[in-house]
């Protein structure tokens, strides 16, 4: 775990005891800090009561704490702790800020920070994969992987210093004050999580804070498809010397993309361009990153190629919980060369927004739509008369009908454009259910597992 004398003798209240909260508690205790804990779930806080005293932040004396370490899941815009902490002058920070404060006591290392509304998980995993393939000590954390405070410090090796690759949500950036990344990327900013912000401008400002924390000599790369991202890039270019701010360059990579089976689509070309810019800043040359792109397997539930049977590809994109996330997946599979749409699109769940949003212009890529969940009827209304629509309600029925309709060269894709909470605990459970249904129905039809065999070889 990450320990530091910077925490010794200080007093912290850890608010929220999920994985990152427990890892934070353990790291602070191991560093010699005093720690109190709180979670809204009684059984959760009781499970940790033997490790640290329980203290309700809305009742206890906050003035004894040096900081409140909150989980990113705590909605500070509505939670009363924000006002109470401000009243007593107690800062609210997160585990990323603790990591930033501990950096001076860690072995020599560098930090890469990646944010954006969409694509940050894939880009983070890709940077991690490339650096590992190049032989550098590397780990990924933040909004992906294991909690940062629970990880072992990276030790330099003969290839160089360790690299911490952090996927950073706006919530995590909100709780961070002093993280100066040696290299950072902002992929895009589109409306999302607006229940946590006073409008879109405030959400965009949160993303931009990652770059404001950097020094002028540190490197940043930006997408260019939306005005908020371009505005942050322009502001950063003004305060940094030439060469320290870059924009994504996809043209040099276009001809290589056909060799990356897990990085299909225009959005993944941009994700890859960001990853290449970041690793090159750290000294990784093309001789290392080009073969690493070919071997990248992708992430579970994000355009995950799970099976191929009778020429039909099955793709699990359950992590696409809004229209802006689904649109790149629809763009990744254009019509057949001879004409004819090829995507059999399974969508629906608990809608975050009304309408098709960025998916609208991509409907020519859709051969048929199979609507499920609470939002299914509304999607059926929006799509009726524009593409073939089959109202299914349940996942199993949607997959069954899609298999019956698809032909060789087609793609059956779960990309819901919705949250999962109407039928599933989270997008992971939804994606796992999709994979199980696909496996069961293909076995029922006597189709062998071709794709997994090829990946393994």
C-alpha positions as a Markdown table, in Angstrom:
| # | Residue | x | y | z |
|---|---|---|---|---|
| 1 | Unk | 0.0 | 0.0 | 0.0 |
| 2 | Unk | 1.0 | 3.7 | -0.3 |
| 3 | Unk | 2.3 | 5.0 | 3.0 |
| 4 | Unk | 3.9 | 8.3 | 3.8 |
| 5 | Unk | 5.2 | 10.3 | 6.8 |
| 6 | Unk | 3.2 | 13.2 | 5.4 |
| 7 | Unk | 0.1 | 11.6 | 7.1 |
| 8 | Unk | 1.8 | 10.7 | 10.4 |
| 9 | Unk | 0.2 | 12.3 | 13.4 |
| 10 | Unk | -2.7 | 13.8 | 11.4 |
| 11 | Unk | -6.3 | 13.1 | 12.0 |
| 12 | Unk | -8.7 | 12.1 | 9.1 |
| 13 | Unk | -12.3 | 11.2 | 8.7 |
| 14 | Unk | -12.8 | 8.6 | 5.8 |
| 15 | Unk | -16.3 | 9.1 | 4.4 |
| 16 | Unk | -17.6 | 6.1 | 2.3 |
| 17 | Unk | -16.2 | 2.6 | 2.9 |
| 18 | Unk | -16.3 | 0.9 | -0.5 |
| 19 | Unk | -13.1 | -0.4 | -1.9 |
| 20 | Unk | -11.3 | 2.9 | -2.2 |
| 21 | Unk | -12.4 | 4.0 | 1.2 |
| 22 | Unk | -11.2 | 0.9 | 2.9 |
| 23 | Unk | -7.9 | 1.0 | 1.1 |
| 24 | Unk | -7.5 | 4.7 | 2.2 |
| 25 | Unk | -8.3 | 3.8 | 5.8 |
| 26 | Unk | -5.7 | 1.1 | 5.8 |
| 27 | Unk | -3.0 | 3.3 | 4.2 |
| 28 | Unk | -3.5 | 6.1 | 6.6 |
| 29 | Unk | -3.4 | 3.8 | 9.6 |
| 30 | Unk | -0.2 | 2.2 | 8.3 |
| 31 | Unk | 1.2 | 5.8 | 7.9 |
| 32 | Unk | 0.7 | 6.6 | 11.6 |
| 33 | Unk | -2.5 | 8.7 | 11.1 |
| 34 | Unk | -5.5 | 8.8 | 13.4 |
| 35 | Unk | -8.6 | 7.7 | 11.4 |
| 36 | Unk | -12.3 | 7.8 | 12.0 |
| 37 | Unk | -14.8 | 6.3 | 9.6 |
| 38 | Unk | -18.3 | 6.7 | 8.4 |
| 39 | Unk | -20.6 | 5.1 | 5.8 |
| 40 | Unk | -24.3 | 5.6 | 5.4 |
| 41 | Unk | -24.8 | 1.8 | 5.5 |
| 42 | Unk | -24.7 | 0.5 | 9.1 |
| 43 | Unk | -23.5 | -3.0 | 8.2 |
| 44 | Unk | -20.7 | -1.5 | 6.1 |
| 45 | Unk | -19.4 | 0.7 | 8.9 |
| 46 | Unk | -19.8 | -2.0 | 11.5 |
| 47 | Unk | -17.6 | -4.3 | 9.4 |
| 48 | Unk | -14.7 | -1.8 | 9.9 |
| 49 | Unk | -15.5 | -0.7 | 13.4 |
| 50 | Unk | -12.7 | -2.8 | 14.8 |
| 51 | Unk | -10.1 | -1.0 | 12.7 |
| 52 | Unk | -11.2 | 2.6 | 13.4 |
| 53 | Unk | -13.8 | 4.5 | 15.5 |
| 54 | Unk | -17.1 | 5.3 | 13.8 |
| 55 | Unk | -17.9 | 9.1 | 13.7 |
| 56 | Unk | -21.0 | 10.6 | 12.1 |
| 57 | Unk | -19.7 | 13.7 | 10.3 |
| 58 | Unk | -23.1 | 15.5 | 10.7 |
| 59 | Unk | -22.8 | 15.2 | 14.5 |
| 60 | Unk | -19.2 | 14.9 | 15.6 |
| 61 | Unk | -16.7 | 17.7 | 16.1 |
| 62 | Unk | -15.2 | 18.3 | 12.7 |
| 63 | Unk | -12.5 | 20.7 | 14.0 |
| 64 | Unk | -10.4 | 17.8 | 15.2 |
| 65 | Unk | -9.8 | 16.6 | 11.6 |
| 66 | Unk | -7.1 | 17.7 | 9.2 |
| 67 | Unk | -9.2 | 16.6 | 6.3 |
| 68 | Unk | -12.3 | 14.6 | 5.3 |
| 69 | Unk | -11.4 | 11.9 | 2.7 |
| 70 | Unk | -14.6 | 11.3 | 0.7 |
| 71 | Unk | -15.4 | 8.7 | -1.7 |
| 72 | Unk | -16.0 | 10.0 | -5.3 |
| 73 | Unk | -19.5 | 8.6 | -5.0 |
| 74 | Unk | -20.5 | 11.1 | -2.3 |
| 75 | Unk | -22.5 | 13.8 | -4.1 |
| 76 | Unk | -20.9 | 17.0 | -2.7 |
| 77 | Unk | -23.4 | 19.2 | -4.5 |
| 78 | Unk | -26.3 | 17.8 | -2.4 |
| 79 | Unk | -24.7 | 16.1 | 0.6 |
| 80 | Unk | -24.9 | 18.3 | 3.8 |
| 81 | Unk | -21.2 | 17.5 | 4.6 |
| 82 | Unk | -20.1 | 20.0 | 2.1 |
| 83 | Unk | -21.6 | 22.9 | 3.9 |
| 84 | Unk | -20.7 | 21.7 | 7.4 |
| 85 | Unk | -17.1 | 21.1 | 6.4 |
| 86 | Unk | -16.9 | 24.6 | 4.9 |
| 87 | Unk | -18.4 | 26.0 | 8.1 |
| 88 | Unk | -15.6 | 24.5 | 10.2 |
| 89 | Unk | -12.8 | 25.1 | 7.6 |
| 90 | Unk | -12.1 | 21.4 | 7.0 |
| 91 | Unk | -11.0 | 20.4 | 3.5 |
| 92 | Unk | -12.7 | 17.6 | 1.7 |
| 93 | Unk | -10.3 | 15.6 | -0.5 |
| 94 | Unk | -10.1 | 12.2 | -2.1 |
| 95 | Unk | -7.7 | 9.3 | -2.3 |
| 96 | Unk | -6.0 | 10.7 | -5.5 |
| 97 | Unk | -5.1 | 13.8 | -3.5 |
| 98 | Unk | -3.6 | 11.6 | -0.7 |
| 99 | Unk | -1.6 | 9.9 | -3.4 |
| 100 | Unk | -0.4 | 13.3 | -4.7 |
| 101 | Unk | 0.7 | 14.3 | -1.2 |
| 102 | Unk | 2.6 | 11.0 | -0.8 |
| 103 | Unk | 4.5 | 11.3 | -4.1 |
| 104 | Unk | 7.6 | 12.9 | -2.6 |
| 105 | Unk | 8.1 | 9.8 | -0.4 |
| 106 | Unk | 7.7 | 7.3 | -3.2 |
| 107 | Unk | 10.5 | 5.9 | -5.4 |
| 108 | Unk | 11.2 | 7.9 | -8.6 |
| 109 | Unk | 8.1 | 7.7 | -10.8 |
| 110 | Unk | 5.9 | 9.5 | -13.3 |
| 111 | Unk | 2.1 | 9.9 | -13.4 |
| 112 | Unk | -0.1 | 9.9 | -16.4 |
| 113 | Unk | -3.7 | 11.3 | -15.9 |
| 114 | Unk | -6.5 | 10.7 | -18.4 |
| 115 | Unk | -9.9 | 12.2 | -18.4 |
| 116 | Unk | -12.8 | 12.9 | -20.7 |
| 117 | Unk | -16.5 | 12.0 | -20.8 |
| 118 | Unk | -16.0 | 9.0 | -23.1 |
| 119 | Unk | -13.0 | 6.8 | -24.0 |
| 120 | Unk | -10.9 | 7.3 | -20.8 |
| 121 | Unk | -11.1 | 3.7 | -19.7 |
| 122 | Unk | -9.9 | 2.3 | -23.0 |
| 123 | Unk | -7.2 | 4.9 | -23.3 |
| 124 | Unk | -6.0 | 4.3 | -19.7 |
| 125 | Unk | -5.9 | 0.5 | -20.3 |
| 126 | Unk | -4.1 | 1.0 | -23.6 |
| 127 | Unk | -1.4 | 3.3 | -22.1 |
| 128 | Unk | -0.9 | 0.7 | -19.4 |
| 129 | Unk | -0.6 | -2.1 | -21.9 |
| 130 | Unk | 1.9 | -0.2 | -24.1 |
| 131 | Unk | 4.1 | 0.7 | -21.1 |
| 132 | Unk | 4.0 | -2.8 | -19.8 |
| 133 | Unk | 4.9 | -4.2 | -23.2 |
| 134 | Unk | 7.9 | -1.8 | -23.2 |
| 135 | Unk | 9.1 | -3.3 | -20.0 |
| 136 | Unk | 8.4 | -0.3 | -17.7 |
| 137 | Unk | 7.1 | -0.8 | -14.2 |
| 138 | Unk | 3.4 | 0.3 | -14.5 |
| 139 | Unk | 0.1 | 0.1 | -12.7 |
| 140 | Unk | -3.3 | 1.7 | -13.4 |
| 141 | Unk | -5.7 | 3.1 | -10.9 |
| 142 | Unk | -8.2 | 5.9 | -10.2 |
| 143 | Unk | -11.5 | 5.1 | -11.9 |
| 144 | Unk | -10.1 | 1.7 | -13.1 |
| 145 | Unk | -8.3 | -1.2 | -11.5 |
| 146 | Unk | -7.4 | -1.4 | -7.8 |
| 147 | Unk | -7.6 | 1.7 | -5.5 |
| 148 | Unk | -4.5 | 3.7 | -5.7 |
| 149 | Unk | -3.8 | 3.8 | -1.9 |
| 150 | Unk | -3.9 | 0.0 | -1.7 |
| 151 | Unk | -1.3 | -0.6 | -4.4 |
| 152 | Unk | 2.4 | -1.3 | -3.8 |
| 153 | Unk | 4.8 | 1.5 | -4.7 |
| 154 | Unk | 6.4 | 1.0 | -8.1 |
| 155 | Unk | 10.1 | 0.3 | -8.1 |
| 156 | Unk | 12.3 | 1.5 | -11.0 |
| 157 | Unk | 13.9 | -1.1 | -13.2 |
| 158 | Unk | 16.5 | -1.1 | -15.9 |
| 159 | Unk | 14.0 | 0.4 | -18.4 |
| 160 | Unk | 13.2 | 3.4 | -16.2 |
| 161 | Unk | 11.0 | 4.8 | -13.4 |
| 162 | Unk | 7.6 | 3.4 | -12.6 |
| 163 | Unk | 4.5 | 4.9 | -14.2 |
| 164 | Unk | 1.1 | 5.3 | -12.4 |
| 165 | Unk | -1.6 | 5.6 | -15.1 |
| 166 | Unk | -4.7 | 7.2 | -13.6 |
| 167 | Unk | -8.2 | 7.3 | -15.2 |
| 168 | Unk | -9.7 | 10.3 | -13.5 |
| 169 | Unk | -13.4 | 11.1 | -13.4 |
| 170 | Unk | -14.7 | 14.6 | -12.8 |
| 171 | Unk | -15.7 | 13.5 | -9.3 |
| 172 | Unk | -12.1 | 12.4 | -8.5 |
| 173 | Unk | -10.7 | 15.6 | -9.9 |
| 174 | Unk | -13.1 | 17.6 | -7.8 |
| 175 | Unk | -11.5 | 16.0 | -4.7 |
| 176 | Unk | -7.9 | 16.6 | -5.9 |
| 177 | Unk | -5.8 | 19.8 | -5.3 |
| 178 | Unk | -2.1 | 19.0 | -6.0 |
| 179 | Unk | -1.8 | 16.3 | -8.6 |
| 180 | Unk | 0.7 | 17.5 | -11.2 |
| 181 | Unk | 0.8 | 14.8 | -13.9 |
| 182 | Unk | 3.9 | 14.5 | -16.0 |
| 183 | Unk | 1.6 | 13.8 | -18.9 |
| 184 | Unk | -2.2 | 14.2 | -19.2 |
| 185 | Unk | -5.0 | 13.8 | -21.7 |
| 186 | Unk | -8.4 | 15.3 | -22.2 |
| 187 | Unk | -10.3 | 13.3 | -24.8 |
| 188 | Unk | -13.7 | 15.1 | -25.0 |
| 189 | Unk | -16.4 | 16.8 | -22.9 |
| 190 | Unk | -20.0 | 16.0 | -23.6 |
| 191 | Unk | -23.0 | 16.4 | -21.2 |
| 192 | Unk | -23.0 | 13.8 | -18.5 |
| 193 | Unk | -23.3 | 13.6 | -14.7 |
| 194 | Unk | -25.2 | 16.9 | -14.7 |
| 195 | Unk | -27.0 | 15.8 | -11.6 |
| 196 | Unk | -23.8 | 16.5 | -9.8 |
| 197 | Unk | -23.1 | 19.9 | -11.3 |
| 198 | Unk | -24.7 | 23.3 | -11.6 |
| 199 | Unk | -24.8 | 23.1 | -15.4 |
| 200 | Unk | -22.6 | 21.8 | -18.2 |
| 201 | Unk | -20.1 | 24.7 | -17.8 |
| 202 | Unk | -19.3 | 23.6 | -14.2 |
| 203 | Unk | -18.8 | 20.0 | -15.3 |
| 204 | Unk | -16.4 | 21.1 | -18.1 |
| 205 | Unk | -14.5 | 23.3 | -15.5 |
| 206 | Unk | -14.0 | 20.2 | -13.4 |
| 207 | Unk | -12.3 | 18.4 | -16.2 |
| 208 | Unk | -10.1 | 21.4 | -16.9 |
| 209 | Unk | -8.8 | 21.4 | -13.4 |
| 210 | Unk | -6.6 | 18.4 | -14.1 |
| 211 | Unk | -4.5 | 20.6 | -16.4 |
| 212 | Unk | -4.5 | 23.6 | -14.2 |
| 213 | Unk | -2.7 | 21.5 | -11.6 |
| 214 | Unk | 0.1 | 20.7 | -14.0 |
| 215 | Unk | 3.3 | 22.7 | -14.2 |
| 216 | Unk | 4.0 | 24.7 | -17.4 |
| 217 | Unk | 6.7 | 22.3 | -18.4 |
| 218 | Unk | 4.5 | 19.2 | -18.2 |
| 219 | Unk | 2.8 | 17.7 | -21.3 |
| 220 | Unk | -0.9 | 17.7 | -22.2 |
| 221 | Unk | -2.7 | 16.4 | -25.2 |
| 222 | Unk | -6.3 | 17.2 | -26.2 |
| 223 | Unk | -9.1 | 16.1 | -28.4 |
| 224 | Unk | -10.5 | 18.6 | -30.9 |
| 225 | Unk | -14.1 | 17.5 | -31.6 |
| 226 | Unk | -15.9 | 19.7 | -29.0 |
| 227 | Unk | -15.7 | 23.4 | -28.1 |
| 228 | Unk | -15.2 | 22.9 | -24.3 |
| 229 | Unk | -12.1 | 20.7 | -24.9 |
| 230 | Unk | -10.7 | 23.1 | -27.4 |
| 231 | Unk | -11.2 | 26.0 | -25.0 |
| 232 | Unk | -9.3 | 24.3 | -22.3 |
| 233 | Unk | -6.5 | 23.4 | -24.8 |
| 234 | Unk | -6.3 | 27.1 | -25.9 |
| 235 | Unk | -6.0 | 28.3 | -22.3 |
| 236 | Unk | -3.3 | 25.8 | -21.5 |
| 237 | Unk | -1.4 | 26.6 | -24.7 |
| 238 | Unk | -1.2 | 30.2 | -23.6 |
| 239 | Unk | 0.5 | 29.5 | -20.3 |
| 240 | Unk | 3.0 | 26.8 | -21.5 |
| 241 | Unk | 6.0 | 26.9 | -23.7 |
| 242 | Unk | 5.8 | 25.5 | -27.3 |
| 243 | Unk | 5.6 | 21.7 | -27.6 |
| 244 | Unk | 3.9 | 21.2 | -24.2 |
| 245 | Unk | 0.4 | 21.2 | -25.5 |
| 246 | Unk | -0.7 | 18.9 | -28.4 |
| 247 | Unk | -3.9 | 17.9 | -30.2 |
| 248 | Unk | -4.7 | 14.4 | -31.3 |
| 249 | Unk | -3.2 | 13.4 | -34.6 |
| 250 | Unk | -5.1 | 10.4 | -36.0 |
| 251 | Unk | -3.9 | 10.6 | -39.7 |
| 252 | Unk | -0.6 | 8.8 | -39.1 |
| 253 | Unk | -2.4 | 5.9 | -37.5 |
| 254 | Unk | -5.3 | 5.4 | -39.9 |
| 255 | Unk | -3.7 | 2.8 | -42.1 |
| 256 | Unk | -2.6 | 0.8 | -39.0 |
| 257 | Unk | -6.1 | 0.5 | -37.5 |
| 258 | Unk | -7.1 | -2.6 | -39.5 |
| 259 | Unk | -4.5 | -4.5 | -37.5 |
| 260 | Unk | -6.1 | -3.7 | -34.1 |
| 261 | Unk | -9.2 | -5.9 | -33.8 |
| 262 | Unk | -10.1 | -4.6 | -30.3 |
| 263 | Unk | -9.8 | -0.9 | -31.3 |
| 264 | Unk | -12.3 | -0.5 | -34.1 |
| 265 | Unk | -14.1 | 2.7 | -35.0 |
| 266 | Unk | -13.2 | 6.4 | -35.3 |
| 267 | Unk | -13.4 | 6.9 | -31.5 |
| 268 | Unk | -10.8 | 4.3 | -30.9 |
| 269 | Unk | -8.6 | 5.9 | -33.5 |
| 270 | Unk | -8.7 | 9.0 | -31.3 |
| 271 | Unk | -8.2 | 7.0 | -28.1 |
| 272 | Unk | -5.1 | 5.4 | -29.7 |
| 273 | Unk | -3.7 | 8.7 | -30.8 |
| 274 | Unk | -4.0 | 10.0 | -27.3 |
| 275 | Unk | -2.3 | 6.9 | -25.9 |
| 276 | Unk | 0.6 | 7.1 | -28.5 |
| 277 | Unk | 1.1 | 10.8 | -27.6 |
| 278 | Unk | 1.3 | 10.0 | -23.9 |
| 279 | Unk | 3.7 | 7.1 | -24.2 |
| 280 | Unk | 6.0 | 8.9 | -26.6 |
| 281 | Unk | 6.2 | 11.7 | -24.1 |
| 282 | Unk | 7.5 | 9.1 | -21.7 |
| 283 | Unk | 10.1 | 8.0 | -24.2 |
| 284 | Unk | 8.4 | 4.9 | -25.7 |
| 285 | Unk | 9.2 | 4.7 | -29.4 |
| 286 | Unk | 7.1 | 3.3 | -32.3 |
| 287 | Unk | 9.1 | 0.0 | -32.2 |
| 288 | Unk | 7.4 | -0.7 | -28.9 |
| 289 | Unk | 3.9 | 0.9 | -29.2 |
| 290 | Unk | 3.1 | -0.4 | -32.7 |
| 291 | Unk | 3.2 | -4.2 | -31.8 |
| 292 | Unk | 1.5 | -3.4 | -28.5 |
| 293 | Unk | -1.5 | -2.0 | -30.3 |
| 294 | Unk | -1.9 | -5.2 | -32.2 |
| 295 | Unk | -1.9 | -7.3 | -29.0 |
| 296 | Unk | -4.3 | -5.1 | -27.0 |
| 297 | Unk | -7.3 | -7.1 | -26.0 |
| 298 | Unk | -9.6 | -4.2 | -24.9 |
| 299 | Unk | -11.7 | -3.9 | -21.8 |
| 300 | Unk | -14.6 | -6.0 | -20.6 |
| 301 | Unk | -18.0 | -4.4 | -21.5 |
| 302 | Unk | -16.5 | -1.7 | -23.8 |
| 303 | Unk | -16.8 | -2.9 | -27.4 |
| 304 | Unk | -15.7 | -6.3 | -26.1 |
| 305 | Unk | -15.6 | -8.9 | -28.9 |
| 306 | Unk | -17.0 | -11.9 | -27.1 |
| 307 | Unk | -17.8 | -14.4 | -29.9 |
| 308 | Unk | -18.1 | -15.1 | -33.6 |
| 309 | Unk | -20.4 | -17.8 | -35.0 |
| 310 | Unk | -21.5 | -18.4 | -38.5 |
| 311 | Unk | -19.8 | -15.2 | -39.6 |
| 312 | Unk | -21.7 | -13.1 | -37.1 |
| 313 | Unk | -19.7 | -11.1 | -34.5 |
| 314 | Unk | -21.1 | -10.6 | -31.0 |
| 315 | Unk | -20.0 | -7.3 | -29.2 |
| 316 | Unk | -20.6 | -6.5 | -25.5 |
| 317 | Unk | -20.7 | -2.7 | -25.1 |
| 318 | Unk | -22.7 | -2.6 | -21.9 |
| 319 | Unk | -20.6 | 0.2 | -20.5 |
| 320 | Unk | -22.3 | 2.6 | -23.0 |
| 321 | Unk | -24.8 | 4.1 | -20.6 |
| 322 | Unk | -25.8 | 7.2 | -22.7 |
| 323 | Unk | -26.2 | 8.0 | -26.3 |
| 324 | Unk | -22.8 | 9.8 | -26.6 |
| 325 | Unk | -21.2 | 6.5 | -25.4 |
| 326 | Unk | -23.2 | 4.3 | -27.8 |
| 327 | Unk | -22.6 | 6.5 | -30.9 |
| 328 | Unk | -18.9 | 5.5 | -31.4 |
| 329 | Unk | -19.9 | 1.8 | -31.2 |
| 330 | Unk | -22.5 | 2.3 | -34.0 |
| 331 | Unk | -19.9 | 4.2 | -36.0 |
| 332 | Unk | -17.3 | 1.4 | -35.7 |
| 333 | Unk | -19.3 | -1.0 | -38.0 |
| 334 | Unk | -20.3 | 0.8 | -41.2 |
| 335 | Unk | -22.5 | -0.9 | -43.8 |
| 336 | Unk | -21.2 | -3.9 | -45.8 |
| 337 | Unk | -19.0 | -3.0 | -48.7 |
| 338 | Unk | -21.7 | -4.1 | -51.1 |
| 339 | Unk | -24.4 | -2.1 | -49.2 |
| 340 | Unk | -26.7 | -3.0 | -46.4 |
| 341 | Unk | -26.6 | -2.2 | -42.7 |
| 342 | Unk | -24.9 | -4.8 | -40.5 |
| 343 | Unk | -25.6 | -3.9 | -36.8 |
| 344 | Unk | -28.2 | -5.6 | -34.8 |
| 345 | Unk | -28.5 | -3.1 | -32.0 |
| 346 | Unk | -29.8 | -4.2 | -28.5 |
| 347 | Unk | -30.6 | -1.1 | -26.5 |
| 348 | Unk | -32.6 | 0.1 | -23.6 |
| 349 | Unk | -32.6 | 0.2 | -19.8 |
| 350 | Unk | -33.0 | 3.2 | -17.5 |
| 351 | Unk | -32.7 | 6.2 | -19.7 |
| 352 | Unk | -30.5 | 9.2 | -18.7 |
| 353 | Unk | -31.9 | 11.4 | -21.4 |
| 354 | Unk | -34.7 | 11.5 | -23.9 |
| 355 | Unk | -34.0 | 11.0 | -27.6 |
| 356 | Unk | -31.3 | 9.4 | -29.7 |
| 357 | Unk | -28.7 | 12.2 | -29.4 |
| 358 | Unk | -25.5 | 11.4 | -31.2 |
| 359 | Unk | -26.8 | 8.1 | -32.4 |
| 360 | Unk | -29.3 | 9.7 | -34.7 |
| 361 | Unk | -27.0 | 10.2 | -37.8 |
| 362 | Unk | -25.7 | 6.7 | -37.4 |
| 363 | Unk | -29.0 | 4.9 | -37.9 |
| 364 | Unk | -28.0 | 3.9 | -41.5 |
| 365 | Unk | -25.5 | 1.5 | -39.9 |
| 366 | Unk | -28.3 | -0.3 | -38.0 |
| 367 | Unk | -30.0 | -3.3 | -39.7 |
| 368 | Unk | -32.4 | -3.8 | -36.8 |
| 369 | Unk | -33.0 | -2.6 | -33.2 |
| 370 | Unk | -34.1 | -4.8 | -30.3 |
| 371 | Unk | -35.5 | -2.7 | -27.4 |
| 372 | Unk | -35.3 | -3.9 | -23.8 |
| 373 | Unk | -36.0 | -2.6 | -20.3 |
| 374 | Unk | -37.9 | 0.4 | -19.0 |
| 375 | Unk | -36.8 | 2.7 | -21.9 |
| 376 | Unk | -37.6 | 0.1 | -24.5 |
| 377 | Unk | -41.0 | 1.4 | -25.5 |
| 378 | Unk | -39.7 | 5.0 | -25.9 |
| 379 | Unk | -36.8 | 3.8 | -28.1 |
| 380 | Unk | -39.2 | 1.8 | -30.2 |
| 381 | Unk | -41.3 | 5.0 | -30.8 |
| 382 | Unk | -38.2 | 7.0 | -31.7 |
| 383 | Unk | -36.9 | 4.3 | -34.1 |
| 384 | Unk | -40.1 | 3.1 | -35.6 |
| 385 | Unk | -40.2 | 3.7 | -39.4 |
| 386 | Unk | -36.5 | 4.4 | -39.6 |
| 387 | Unk | -35.1 | 1.0 | -38.8 |
| 388 | Unk | -36.6 | -2.4 | -38.2 |
| 389 | Unk | -37.7 | -2.5 | -34.6 |
| 390 | Unk | -38.4 | -5.5 | -32.4 |
| 391 | Unk | -39.8 | -4.9 | -29.0 |
| 392 | Unk | -38.3 | -7.5 | -26.7 |
| 393 | Unk | -38.3 | -6.2 | -23.1 |
| 394 | Unk | -35.8 | -9.0 | -21.9 |
| 395 | Unk | -32.2 | -9.5 | -23.0 |
| 396 | Unk | -32.7 | -13.2 | -23.8 |
| 397 | Unk | -35.5 | -12.5 | -26.2 |
| 398 | Unk | -33.5 | -9.7 | -27.9 |
| 399 | Unk | -30.4 | -11.9 | -28.5 |
| 400 | Unk | -32.6 | -14.8 | -29.7 |
| 401 | Unk | -34.3 | -12.6 | -32.3 |
| 402 | Unk | -31.1 | -11.0 | -33.4 |
| 403 | Unk | -29.4 | -14.3 | -34.0 |
| 404 | Unk | -32.4 | -15.4 | -36.1 |
| 405 | Unk | -32.2 | -12.2 | -38.2 |
| 406 | Unk | -28.4 | -11.8 | -38.6 |
| 407 | Unk | -26.4 | -13.0 | -41.5 |
| 408 | Unk | -22.7 | -13.6 | -42.1 |
| 409 | Unk | -20.8 | -10.3 | -41.8 |
| 410 | Unk | -23.3 | -8.8 | -39.4 |
| 411 | Unk | -22.7 | -7.6 | -35.8 |
| 412 | Unk | -25.0 | -8.3 | -32.9 |
| 413 | Unk | -24.2 | -5.6 | -30.3 |
| 414 | Unk | -25.4 | -4.8 | -26.9 |
| 415 | Unk | -24.8 | -1.0 | -26.6 |
| 416 | Unk | -27.7 | 0.1 | -24.4 |
| 417 | Unk | -27.4 | 3.9 | -24.3 |
| 418 | Unk | -28.9 | 3.6 | -20.9 |
| 419 | Unk | -28.1 | 2.9 | -17.3 |
| 420 | Unk | -28.7 | -0.6 | -16.1 |
| 421 | Unk | -30.6 | -0.1 | -12.9 |
| 422 | Unk | -34.0 | -1.1 | -14.1 |
| 423 | Unk | -33.0 | -4.8 | -14.5 |
| 424 | Unk | -29.4 | -5.1 | -13.4 |
| 425 | Unk | -27.2 | -4.0 | -10.5 |
| 426 | Unk | -24.6 | -2.3 | -12.8 |
| 427 | Unk | -23.3 | -2.4 | -16.3 |
| 428 | Unk | -20.9 | -5.2 | -15.5 |
| 429 | Unk | -23.8 | -7.5 | -14.4 |
| 430 | Unk | -25.7 | -6.5 | -17.6 |
| 431 | Unk | -22.7 | -7.3 | -19.8 |
| 432 | Unk | -22.1 | -10.6 | -18.0 |
| 433 | Unk | -25.7 | -11.6 | -18.5 |
| 434 | Unk | -25.5 | -10.7 | -22.2 |
| 435 | Unk | -22.4 | -12.9 | -22.6 |
| 436 | Unk | -24.1 | -15.8 | -20.7 |
| 437 | Unk | -27.2 | -15.5 | -22.9 |
| 438 | Unk | -25.1 | -15.5 | -26.1 |
| 439 | Unk | -23.1 | -18.5 | -25.0 |
| 440 | Unk | -26.2 | -20.5 | -24.0 |
| 441 | Unk | -28.1 | -19.7 | -27.3 |
| 442 | Unk | -25.0 | -20.5 | -29.4 |
| 443 | Unk | -24.6 | -23.8 | -27.6 |
| 444 | Unk | -28.3 | -24.5 | -28.2 |
| 445 | Unk | -27.6 | -24.0 | -31.9 |
| 446 | Unk | -24.5 | -26.1 | -31.8 |
| 447 | Unk | -22.1 | -23.3 | -32.7 |
| 448 | Unk | -18.5 | -23.8 | -31.5 |
| 449 | Unk | -16.6 | -21.0 | -29.6 |
| 450 | Unk | -14.5 | -19.7 | -32.5 |
| 451 | Unk | -13.5 | -16.2 | -31.4 |
| 452 | Unk | -12.1 | -17.1 | -28.0 |
| 453 | Unk | -10.1 | -19.9 | -29.6 |
| 454 | Unk | -8.5 | -17.5 | -32.1 |
| 455 | Unk | -7.8 | -14.9 | -29.4 |
| 456 | Unk | -6.1 | -17.6 | -27.2 |
| 457 | Unk | -3.9 | -18.7 | -30.2 |
